[in-house]
Amino acid sequence: MKKYDVYGLGNALVDMEFEVEDSFLELMRIDKGIMTLVDEEEQHRLMTHLDAFEGNKASGGSAANTLIAVAAMGGSSYYTCKVADDDLGQFYLNDLKEAGVDTNMNGTHPNGITGKCLVMVTPDAERTMHSFLGISSELSINELHKDNIANSEYCYMEGYLVTSPTGKEANIEARKIAEANGVKTAFTFSDPGIVEFFGDQLKETIGDGIDLLFCNEKEAMGFTQKDNITDAIEVIKTFSKNFAVTLGSEGAVAYDGSTLYEIAPHKVKAIDTNGAGDNFAGAFLYGITHGMNYQQAGDLASKTAAQLITKFGPRLTPEEYRKLAQG
């Protein structure tokens, strides 16, 4: 039996969420609904304007949210990341520890600045992100733990890492280690902006193919250059043995290598969509590593994402995750 259900790697970012109006995004000339990488100066400038809004703070990053969901539901997960020796870095690691996620960041932390993501949520529940990666942009193959990758059922890679040359290399090396040790590989495209501007880097990460892909409808069509989800799915089948594609209010589809399952949506009033895809992936990975088939795992993932978007923030409470996992 493997030590970990899921080993993951990704950016370690402290999420700072704010509720704003569309007019604020227009005033700041911010592209709505995507993640934009910014430098520290630009993020600080934006923060001076966001100080007028009420916000909250949580450890984040796409893969972190996914692995926290796996652990909170009763699974086991390990997260390779990079934080600095500062207050936000310590906050981040304490949050991971409380969530039950093991990590490589247990010793001395390097000098620098821990990454932050400013998440702006508009009344339609859409999230718009401005990320300063800080020291997370230096994540490299040096942070990988080969033995823990080999001792996991899945190795989960985050699409956001392809924005950094060393991060992309870490993803590729992790995939190769997993493949050499018979560990299944899973990958998330992370964001439509990543697909649009870093398509070649995503293809390098995928290599000759992966075992499981997570993406949303827009990312699927953008990556495959198709104008409908049906054609996009046929292309995805050529490089991913299995996949789950979320379709927003229409639910999702999941493919187990032979059957395409329709995953029903769970109608709710959306407050904040930040972390919905991450939690869908986390619940799905928990499901398929704990005896569920793709239909069952997809339903659990759909319920989890639906419950998440009814509240502010990228995660549910530990009690909420456990209740969902127990059915």
N, C-alpha and C positions, 0 to 999 in steps of 0.2 A: 504493500500500500504506500502511495506517495505521501510525503510529508505535507505538501501544499496542494490544494485544489488549483490555485491560480498563482503564478508568479507574474508580476507585471513591472513595467518600467514606464516612466513618464515624467513630465514636468511637475515639480513641487511648487505650487503657487498658493499663497494665501488669498482666498476669494474675499473681496470686499464688495458687498452688494448694496445697491441703492435703487429706490423706486423713483423714476423720472418720467417726465412727459415727452412725447415725440418732439415737441418744440425745443426741448433742451438739446436733443441730438442734432436737430437742424441748426441750432445756434452754435453748437460746438463743431459743426461740420463733420459729424461722425456717421459712417456708414452703418445703417441699422441691420441687426440680425446676424452679424458675423464677428469673428475674432480678428482684431487688428493688433499686430505687434508694434509696440512703441518703446522709446527709450525712457530712461528715468526722468529726464527733464520734462518730456511731454506728459508723462503720467502724473508728475507732481503738479503741473499746470492744470490738468483736469481735476485733480483732487481738490485744488483750491476752490473750484466751482461746485464740486460735489459735497463739500463740507456743509452746505446748506440743507442737504437731504439726510434723512434718517437712514442708517445703514447697519449691516451686521457683518461679522467676520467668521470665516470657517476655513479649515484646511481644504484645499481643492486641487485642481488639476484633473483632467479627464480620467486618467487611469486610476488616480487615487480614489475618486468617487466610486468607481467600479469595484475596486478591491475592498473598500470599506463596506459596500453593500454585501459582497460575498461573505466577509467576516461576520457582519452583523446578523446575517441570516443563519449563521451556524457553521459556515465553511471556514477554510483556512487560506490565508493569503500572505504574500510577501511582496514588498514594494521597493524597487530600486529607484532612488531619487537623489537629489542634491539640494541641501539647504545650507545657509551660511551660519556663522556663529553670531547671531543677533537675536533680538527679542522675537521677531516673527518666525525665525527658524526654530527656536525652542517651542514656541506656540504650536507650530506645525507638527513637530515630532511628538509633543505631548498629546495632540489630537489623534495622531495615528495610533499611539500606544493605547489610549483609552478606547479606541475603536477595535483593538485586538489585531492590528495589522503589523506583522514583523517587517523590519526594514534594515537596510545596510547602514543607515545613519545612526549608529549607536555609540560612536567614539568621539574623537576630536573633530570638530567641524571647521572648515576653512574660513578664512576671512572673506568678506564680501557682503553682498546684499541678497537676502532671500527674495525670490520672485513674488510679485503681486499681480492679481488680476482684478481690475475694476469691472464689475458686472452691473450694467444698467438695465433695469427691467421696466418696460413701458406698460401702460394699462392693458394692452392686448396680450400680456404675459410673455412677449418676445424678449429674449436676452441679447444684449449687445456687449461685447467684451473688449477692453483695452488691456493688453498684457505686457508687463515688463518682466522678462524672464529672469533677470538678475543672474545669480550664480547657477541657476538651473540650466542656462544655456551652455554651461560647461560640462553637463552630464556626458560621460563617455564610457567606453568599454571598460575603463578602470573601475567603475562602480558596479559592474556586473558580478553576480555571485554564481559561478558556473555550477557548483554542486547543488544549489537550491533550484536552479533552472531544471537540472536533470532530475531533481526529486519532486517535480510538480507535474500535475496532469495536463495543465495548459500553461503556455507562455503567452502573455497578453501584451501587445505592443500598441503604443499610443501614436496616432498620426501627427499630433502636434510636434513630436520630437524631430520630424524631418525639416523643421525650420532652422535647425542647428546642424552644422556638418558633423560634429562629434555625436550629437544625439541620433542622427540618422545612422551613423556607424554603429552605435550601441544597439539600435533596433535590429540592424542586419546581423550583427554578431550574435545577439540573443536568439534570433531565428535560427541561425546555423547551429548554435549549441543545442537548441531544442530539437532540431531535426536529427542531429547526430546521436541524440539520446532517446529518440522515440517519443518525445514530448509533443503534444499537439500545439500548433501555433494559431493564435487568434490576433486579429488586428482591427483597429477602429480607424476610420477616416477622420474622425473628430469634428470636422467643421467644413462647411461648403467653401470657405475661403482657402483652406488648406488644399482642397481638391483643385480649386481654380488656379492657384499660384505655385503649387508644389507637386503637380501631377507626376513629373519625372522622378522626383524623390520618393513618392509613394510607390511607384513601379519598381524602383530599386529595392525598396524595403520588402515588397512582396516576392521579388525574385521569381523562381520557377513556380511559385504557388504557395498558398497557405491552407490551413484546415478550416478556419472559421473567420468570416468577415462580419463586422457590424457597421452599418451605415444608415443614413436616412435617405429618403427618396431623392432629394435634391443632390446629395453627394453621389448617389448611385448613377444618376443620369449624367452628372457633370464628369465623373471619372470615365464613364464608358462612352461619352459623347453621343448619347442616345436621347431622343426627345420624348420617350415614354418608358415607364417602369418595366413593362413586359420585355421590351428589347434589351433594356439595361440588365435585367436579371439573366438573360441568356448569355450575355458577355461575362457577367460575374461568375457564372458556372465554369468558365474556361480557366479561371485562376484561383478559385476558392471552392474547396470540396463542399463546404457547408456555409450558410450565411443566414443573417437575420436583417431585414430591411424594415425600418419603421416608416409608417405612412401618415404620421400625424394623427388627425382625428379619425382616420380610416383604419387605424390599428397597425398591423404589421404583417409581414410574411416571413416564414422561416423554412429553410430548405435543409434537409438532413442527408443529402446525397442522392436520394431517390424520390422523395415526396416533397411537394411544396405545400406547406400548411398556411391557411389563412388564420391570423391571430385577431380575434375580435377586439375592438376598442372598448374602453370603459369611459363612458361619457361623464365628464366632470367640468366644473367651472375652473378654468386655468387662471392661476394667479402669477406663477413664475415658472418658465420652462427651463431655467438653468439646471443642468444636471440630469435632465430627463433621459437623454440617450445613454449617459453613463450608468444610470441606475437600471435602465432596461438591460444593458449588457451585464451588469453585476448580478441581477436576479436570474438572467438567462444562464450565465455561467454556473451560478449556484445550482440551478435546476438540473442541468445536464451532468454535473459532477455528483449529483445526489439521487440518481436513479430515475429522473424524469425523461420522457421523450421530448421531442422538439415542440409538439403541440402543448404539452403541459408546461414546459419551461417558458414557452412564448406567452402563455396565458399569465403565468406568474410575473413575467417581465412587464407585460402590459398593465397589470394591476398595480405593480410597484411604481411604474412611471406615472400612471394616472394619479395615484395618491400623492406622489411627490409634487406635482405641478399645482396642487390645491393649496400649497403653502409656500412661504418665502424661504429660499435657501436651497443648497444643492443636495441635501440629505434628509432622510427621515430619522426619527429617533430609534435607538436600539430596540425598543419595545415594538414599534411599528414594523420594523424589518422582521422581527421574530414572529409576530402575529401573521404576517403575510406568508412567511416560509412554512408555517404550521398549517396554513390553509384555513 
